[in-house]
Amino acid sequence: MRLTRSSLRISTAPTVCAVWGIVTLCFGTACGAGAAAPTPTAVTLTPAAASAVPAPSPQRPALASPVASPATASTSATSPTAVAADNAADTYDVQSGDTMGSIADQFYGDKTLWRPIYDANKDVIGGDPDKLKIGMKLKIPPKPTPTPP
């Protein structure tokens, strides 16, 4: 008996149709297709069951928007983390891109006046004034007065 290629061919159409029918039947039944709608049942609450349901929360009033004071508006123009330079205990949180010169310029209006800020913060910054890290809290001393020649 000699087997040829054509004698080994099996028709796949009935197999595919049977598999498809089984898949459709399984998923249809699992998803509720063709099933009757559930009948509603009446639920009666006893006084004990009714008290177990929590009461709805009362409605909260809407929050009012805060009004900006003039002092807050003037400091926010400089930087959100900078405090007005008039106070003796000014602090500043170092941000990305800050240098000692840029901080001095921001508080004193002169980039060359960075040294008093560095001297007041050596314990935080360390030995190198170029090693500022984001988030450092620096004390800003009052603006130095110029010395006469």
Protein Blocks (a to p, Z undefined) as FASTA:
>chain_A
ZZdfklmpccfklmmmmmmmmmmmmmmmmnopoiacdddddddddfklmmmpccdddddd
ddddddddfklmmmmmmomkbccfkbmkbccdddehiafklmmmmmnopaklmmmmmmmm
mmmnomclklccehiacddddddddddZZ
